[in-house]
Amino acid sequence: MKNFFKSFRQDDEGAVTVDWVVLTAAIIGVAIGAINQVGSATDTVANNIADGMANVQVGVGNGSGG
């Protein structure tokens, strides 16, 4: 029984697993934040383009009287 507790205390495989889980969660969190920022910026650019296109008149002559 004494050997079991001694080997259990020295075994660090579980600690390495926890480190990897925490590191992976941090990477996923950063990726989600970056995707949200890019998505927000993309929406802004798309709205600006849509506003610009809404003000364009298509098929109107150039005023030369043709």
A tleap script that builds the chain and sets N, CA, C and O, in Angstrom:
source leaprc.protein.ff14SB
mol = sequence {
  NMET LYS ASN PHE PHE LYS SER PHE ARG GLN
  ASP ASP GLU GLY ALA VAL THR VAL ASP TRP
  VAL VAL LEU THR ALA ALA ILE ILE GLY VAL
  ALA ILE GLY ALA ILE ASN GLN VAL GLY SER
  ALA THR ASP THR VAL ALA ASN ASN ILE ALA
  ASP GLY MET ALA ASN VAL GLN VAL GLY VAL
  GLY ASN GLY SER GLY CGLY
}
set mol.1.N position { 0.828 -1.187 0.000 }
set mol.1.CA position { 0.000 0.000 0.000 }
set mol.1.C position { 0.871 1.249 0.000 }
set mol.1.O position { 0.546 2.248 -0.642 }
set mol.2.N position { 1.968 1.179 0.719 }
set mol.2.CA position { 2.886 2.312 0.795 }
set mol.2.C position { 3.492 2.600 -0.578 }
set mol.2.O position { 3.655 3.760 -0.956 }
set mol.3.N position { 3.822 1.551 -1.320 }
set mol.3.CA position { 4.373 1.726 -2.661 }
set mol.3.C position { 3.354 2.337 -3.614 }
set mol.3.O position { 3.710 3.123 -4.492 }
set mol.4.N position { 2.073 1.970 -3.438 }
set mol.4.CA position { 1.024 2.525 -4.286 }
set mol.4.C position { 0.944 4.043 -4.121 }
set mol.4.O position { 0.901 4.774 -5.111 }
set mol.5.N position { 0.924 4.515 -2.884 }
set mol.5.CA position { 0.832 5.959 -2.647 }
set mol.5.C position { 2.085 6.687 -3.123 }
set mol.5.O position { 2.006 7.812 -3.617 }
set mol.6.N position { 3.218 6.054 -2.976 }
set mol.6.CA position { 4.470 6.660 -3.414 }
set mol.6.C position { 4.474 6.803 -4.933 }
set mol.6.O position { 4.844 7.856 -5.453 }
set mol.7.N position { 4.066 5.758 -5.650 }
set mol.7.CA position { 4.043 5.837 -7.114 }
set mol.7.C position { 2.931 6.776 -7.586 }
set mol.7.O position { 3.097 7.458 -8.597 }
set mol.8.N position { 1.804 6.824 -6.874 }
set mol.8.CA position { 0.706 7.725 -7.238 }
set mol.8.C position { 1.144 9.181 -7.104 }
set mol.8.O position { 0.806 10.014 -7.945 }
set mol.9.N position { 1.879 9.479 -6.069 }
set mol.9.CA position { 2.347 10.849 -5.826 }
set mol.9.C position { 3.388 11.270 -6.864 }
set mol.9.O position { 3.458 12.450 -7.208 }
set mol.10.N position { 4.181 10.357 -7.361 }
set mol.10.CA position { 5.224 10.682 -8.323 }
set mol.10.C position { 4.729 10.658 -9.766 }
set mol.10.O position { 5.409 11.169 -10.656 }
set mol.11.N position { 3.568 10.078 -10.009 }
set mol.11.CA position { 3.024 9.987 -11.364 }
set mol.11.C position { 2.490 11.346 -11.796 }
set mol.11.O position { 1.605 11.907 -11.151 }
set mol.12.N position { 3.039 11.876 -12.901 }
set mol.12.CA position { 2.626 13.210 -13.352 }
set mol.12.C position { 1.917 13.186 -14.700 }
set mol.12.O position { 1.763 14.237 -15.322 }
set mol.13.N position { 1.485 12.029 -15.166 }
set mol.13.CA position { 0.794 11.949 -16.455 }
set mol.13.C position { -0.526 12.710 -16.430 }
set mol.13.O position { -0.886 13.341 -17.423 }
set mol.14.N position { -1.243 12.666 -15.334 }
set mol.14.CA position { -2.492 13.407 -15.220 }
set mol.14.C position { -2.265 14.902 -15.262 }
set mol.14.O position { -3.073 15.636 -15.832 }
set mol.15.N position { -1.176 15.364 -14.668 }
set mol.15.CA position { -0.864 16.790 -14.676 }
set mol.15.C position { -0.555 17.267 -16.088 }
set mol.15.O position { -0.932 18.377 -16.464 }
set mol.16.N position { 0.118 16.449 -16.862 }
set mol.16.CA position { 0.407 16.802 -18.254 }
set mol.16.C position { -0.890 16.885 -19.051 }
set mol.16.O position { -1.047 17.773 -19.888 }
set mol.17.N position { -1.803 15.983 -18.800 }
set mol.17.CA position { -3.100 16.008 -19.472 }
set mol.17.C position { -3.853 17.285 -19.138 }
set mol.17.O position { -4.435 17.913 -20.023 }
set mol.18.N position { -3.846 17.668 -17.889 }
set mol.18.CA position { -4.514 18.911 -17.479 }
set mol.18.C position { -3.867 20.102 -18.165 }
set mol.18.O position { -4.566 21.011 -18.611 }
set mol.19.N position { -2.554 20.113 -18.256 }
set mol.19.CA position { -1.855 21.211 -18.945 }
set mol.19.C position { -2.311 21.314 -20.398 }
set mol.19.O position { -2.563 22.413 -20.894 }
set mol.20.N position { -2.417 20.181 -21.079 }
set mol.20.CA position { -2.837 20.186 -22.481 }
set mol.20.C position { -4.284 20.652 -22.624 }
set mol.20.O position { -4.611 21.377 -23.564 }
set mol.21.N position { -5.137 20.249 -21.715 }
set mol.21.CA position { -6.542 20.669 -21.763 }
set mol.21.C position { -6.642 22.177 -21.570 }
set mol.21.O position { -7.379 22.843 -22.296 }
set mol.22.N position { -5.919 22.717 -20.610 }
set mol.22.CA position { -5.939 24.165 -20.360 }
set mol.22.C position { -5.371 24.910 -21.557 }
set mol.22.O position { -5.940 25.918 -21.977 }
set mol.23.N position { -4.271 24.441 -22.110 }
set mol.23.CA position { -3.661 25.088 -23.271 }
set mol.23.C position { -4.605 25.053 -24.473 }
set mol.23.O position { -4.745 26.052 -25.179 }
set mol.24.N position { -5.241 23.930 -24.707 }
set mol.24.CA position { -6.182 23.815 -25.826 }
set mol.24.C position { -7.372 24.743 -25.633 }
set mol.24.O position { -7.813 25.384 -26.586 }
set mol.25.N position { -7.894 24.826 -24.425 }
set mol.25.CA position { -9.021 25.718 -24.148 }
set mol.25.C position { -8.626 27.177 -24.377 }
set mol.25.O position { -9.422 27.961 -24.894 }
set mol.26.N position { -7.413 27.540 -23.998 }
set mol.26.CA position { -6.949 28.912 -24.216 }
set mol.26.C position { -6.825 29.222 -25.706 }
set mol.26.O position { -7.209 30.303 -26.153 }
set mol.27.N position { -6.300 28.289 -26.459 }
set mol.27.CA position { -6.157 28.491 -27.910 }
set mol.27.C position { -7.538 28.628 -28.560 }
set mol.27.O position { -7.737 29.483 -29.422 }
set mol.28.N position { -8.478 27.794 -28.150 }
set mol.28.CA position { -9.826 27.874 -28.707 }
set mol.28.C position { -10.474 29.202 -28.345 }
set mol.28.O position { -11.154 29.802 -29.178 }
set mol.29.N position { -10.277 29.669 -27.125 }
set mol.29.CA position { -10.816 30.962 -26.711 }
set mol.29.C position { -10.269 32.104 -27.536 }
set mol.29.O position { -11.018 32.988 -27.953 }
set mol.30.N position { -8.970 32.095 -27.774 }
set mol.30.CA position { -8.350 33.137 -28.601 }
set mol.30.C position { -8.869 33.062 -30.033 }
set mol.30.O position { -9.129 34.094 -30.652 }
set mol.31.N position { -9.021 31.862 -30.558 }
set mol.31.CA position { -9.527 31.703 -31.922 }
set mol.31.C position { -10.956 32.224 -32.044 }
set mol.31.O position { -11.293 32.880 -33.029 }
set mol.32.N position { -11.792 31.940 -31.060 }
set mol.32.CA position { -13.174 32.433 -31.093 }
set mol.32.C position { -13.185 33.957 -31.038 }
set mol.32.O position { -13.956 34.596 -31.754 }
set mol.33.N position { -12.350 34.536 -30.207 }
set mol.33.CA position { -12.259 35.996 -30.144 }
set mol.33.C position { -11.810 36.596 -31.466 }
set mol.33.O position { -12.353 37.612 -31.902 }
set mol.34.N position { -10.834 35.985 -32.101 }
set mol.34.CA position { -10.348 36.487 -33.387 }
set mol.34.C position { -11.423 36.365 -34.464 }
set mol.34.O position { -11.586 37.269 -35.283 }
set mol.35.N position { -12.143 35.268 -34.466 }
set mol.35.CA position { -13.217 35.084 -35.455 }
set mol.35.C position { -14.305 36.128 -35.251 }
set mol.35.O position { -14.840 36.661 -36.224 }
set mol.36.N position { -14.639 36.426 -34.006 }
set mol.36.CA position { -15.644 37.458 -33.736 }
set mol.36.C position { -15.183 38.822 -34.224 }
set mol.36.O position { -15.980 39.579 -34.778 }
set mol.37.N position { -13.907 39.149 -34.027 }
set mol.37.CA position { -13.393 40.445 -34.473 }
set mol.37.C position { -13.406 40.539 -35.995 }
set mol.37.O position { -13.801 41.563 -36.552 }
set mol.38.N position { -12.983 39.490 -36.657 }
set mol.38.CA position { -12.970 39.485 -38.124 }
set mol.38.C position { -14.400 39.554 -38.658 }
set mol.38.O position { -14.664 40.260 -39.631 }
set mol.39.N position { -15.311 38.833 -38.035 }
set mol.39.CA position { -16.705 38.863 -38.462 }
set mol.39.C position { -17.316 40.239 -38.310 }
set mol.39.O position { -18.065 40.686 -39.178 }
set mol.40.N position { -17.007 40.912 -37.222 }
set mol.40.CA position { -17.528 42.261 -36.998 }
set mol.40.C position { -16.983 43.230 -38.032 }
set mol.40.O position { -17.727 44.046 -38.574 }
set mol.41.N position { -15.692 43.144 -38.306 }
set mol.41.CA position { -15.080 44.023 -39.308 }
set mol.41.C position { -15.638 43.732 -40.695 }
set mol.41.O position { -15.838 44.654 -41.485 }
set mol.42.N position { -15.889 42.472 -40.999 }
set mol.42.CA position { -16.449 42.097 -42.292 }
set mol.42.C position { -17.861 42.656 -42.450 }
set mol.42.O position { -18.225 43.127 -43.528 }
set mol.43.N position { -18.652 42.608 -41.389 }
set mol.43.CA position { -19.998 43.189 -41.435 }
set mol.43.C position { -19.939 44.685 -41.709 }
set mol.43.O position { -20.734 45.201 -42.494 }
set mol.44.N position { -19.014 45.382 -41.077 }
set mol.44.CA position { -18.882 46.819 -41.289 }
set mol.44.C position { -18.524 47.129 -42.736 }
set mol.44.O position { -19.112 48.020 -43.350 }
set mol.45.N position { -17.560 46.396 -43.277 }
set mol.45.CA position { -17.149 46.619 -44.667 }
set mol.45.C position { -18.301 46.300 -45.613 }
set mol.45.O position { -18.540 47.048 -46.561 }
set mol.46.N position { -19.012 45.216 -45.377 }
set mol.46.CA position { -20.131 44.837 -46.236 }
set mol.46.C position { -21.235 45.888 -46.190 }
set mol.46.O position { -21.828 46.204 -47.221 }
set mol.47.N position { -21.515 46.431 -45.016 }
set mol.47.CA position { -22.532 47.474 -44.900 }
set mol.47.C position { -22.103 48.754 -45.619 }
set mol.47.O position { -22.928 49.414 -46.249 }
set mol.48.N position { -20.840 49.102 -45.531 }
set mol.48.CA position { -20.340 50.287 -46.237 }
set mol.48.C position { -20.458 50.107 -47.755 }
set mol.48.O position { -20.833 51.042 -48.463 }
set mol.49.N position { -20.145 48.931 -48.245 }
set mol.49.CA position { -20.266 48.654 -49.677 }
set mol.49.C position { -21.730 48.703 -50.105 }
set mol.49.O position { -22.054 49.268 -51.149 }
set mol.50.N position { -22.611 48.116 -49.302 }
set mol.50.CA position { -24.037 48.124 -49.625 }
set mol.50.C position { -24.578 49.552 -49.655 }
set mol.50.O position { -25.371 49.891 -50.533 }
set mol.51.N position { -24.162 50.387 -48.710 }
set mol.51.CA position { -24.597 51.790 -48.707 }
set mol.51.C position { -24.108 52.508 -49.951 }
set mol.51.O position { -24.851 53.280 -50.558 }
set mol.52.N position { -22.874 52.261 -50.331 }
set mol.52.CA position { -22.321 52.893 -51.532 }
set mol.52.C position { -23.034 52.443 -52.787 }
set mol.52.O position { -23.285 53.252 -53.680 }
set mol.53.N position { -23.364 51.169 -52.869 }
set mol.53.CA position { -24.053 50.655 -54.051 }
set mol.53.C position { -25.500 51.132 -54.114 }
set mol.53.O position { -26.063 51.252 -55.202 }
set mol.54.N position { -26.095 51.399 -52.984 }
set mol.54.CA position { -27.492 51.860 -52.963 }
set mol.54.C position { -27.613 53.258 -53.562 }
set mol.54.O position { -28.680 53.625 -54.054 }
set mol.55.N position { -26.553 54.032 -53.528 }
set mol.55.CA position { -26.573 55.402 -54.037 }
set mol.55.C position { -26.185 55.501 -55.510 }
set mol.55.O position { -26.183 56.598 -56.069 }
set mol.56.N position { -25.862 54.391 -56.139 }
set mol.56.CA position { -25.450 54.399 -57.542 }
set mol.56.C position { -26.688 54.258 -58.425 }
set mol.56.O position { -27.529 53.389 -58.197 }
set mol.57.N position { -26.786 55.109 -59.418 }
set mol.57.CA position { -27.897 55.026 -60.363 }
set mol.57.C position { -27.422 54.275 -61.598 }
set mol.57.O position { -26.430 54.655 -62.221 }
set mol.58.N position { -28.116 53.229 -61.943 }
set mol.58.CA position { -27.731 52.380 -63.059 }
set mol.58.C position { -28.641 52.675 -64.233 }
set mol.58.O position { -29.853 52.806 -64.063 }
set mol.59.N position { -28.072 52.780 -65.420 }
set mol.59.CA position { -28.854 52.961 -66.637 }
set mol.59.C position { -29.250 54.410 -66.901 }
set mol.59.O position { -30.101 54.666 -67.753 }
set mol.60.N position { -28.669 55.335 -66.207 }
set mol.60.CA position { -28.974 56.744 -66.422 }
set mol.60.C position { -27.969 57.292 -67.418 }
set mol.60.O position { -26.775 57.019 -67.297 }
set mol.61.N position { -28.427 58.064 -68.406 }
set mol.61.CA position { -27.536 58.628 -69.408 }
set mol.61.C position { -26.543 59.589 -68.796 }
set mol.61.O position { -26.683 60.004 -67.645 }
set mol.62.N position { -25.522 59.945 -69.591 }
set mol.62.CA position { -24.490 60.828 -69.072 }
set mol.62.C position { -24.833 62.299 -69.262 }
set mol.62.O position { -24.018 63.165 -68.943 }
set mol.63.N position { -25.995 62.591 -69.763 }
set mol.63.CA position { -26.434 63.976 -69.881 }
set mol.63.C position { -25.982 64.659 -71.152 }
set mol.63.O position { -26.123 65.877 -71.268 }
set mol.64.N position { -25.439 63.916 -72.122 }
set mol.64.CA position { -24.956 64.534 -73.363 }
set mol.64.C position { -26.095 64.755 -74.375 }
set mol.64.O position { -25.886 65.392 -75.407 }
set mol.65.N position { -27.259 64.249 -74.092 }
set mol.65.CA position { -28.397 64.460 -74.977 }
set mol.65.C position { -28.449 63.519 -76.161 }
set mol.65.O position { -29.348 63.637 -76.994 }
set mol.66.N position { -27.546 62.619 -76.259 }
set mol.66.CA position { -27.482 61.569 -77.149 }
set mol.66.C position { -27.838 61.547 -78.477 }
set mol.66.O position { -27.715 60.512 -79.132 }
savepdb mol mol.pdb
quit
